[in-house]
Amino acid sequence: MKKLDVKHTVYHVLVAVYFLWVIVIGILVAMAMYNYINTLDAGLNQVFFKWIIYNFLTGTMLFVVIRMFRQNKKLNRVVLYSYTFMLGVSVTTLLMIRG
């Protein structure tokens, strides 16, 4: 039986959790934008603002920990680009909501 590489396994688990985070924050931003564009509930915009900030802080922590592993260069590049994209979308949404 092969010896289990715990560091490699943890890296891939963190990357999986990161991509789940990307899906969650994407849905959250889409809901916030839908609420903002259709002016459904102004009070809900404040809730979305806080949720996006808290969720983005969580994603930032995941991103930093994944970058500390320095393992798979291609996967790290995908994580970097997706994080940068979500940063731009989230900041734009936050500026529009707070506007």
PyMOL commands that set and color helices and strands:
alter all, ss='L'
color gray80, all
select helices_A, chain A and resi 6-38+42-69+73-98
alter helices_A, ss='H'
color red, helices_A
deselect
rebuild
show_as cartoon
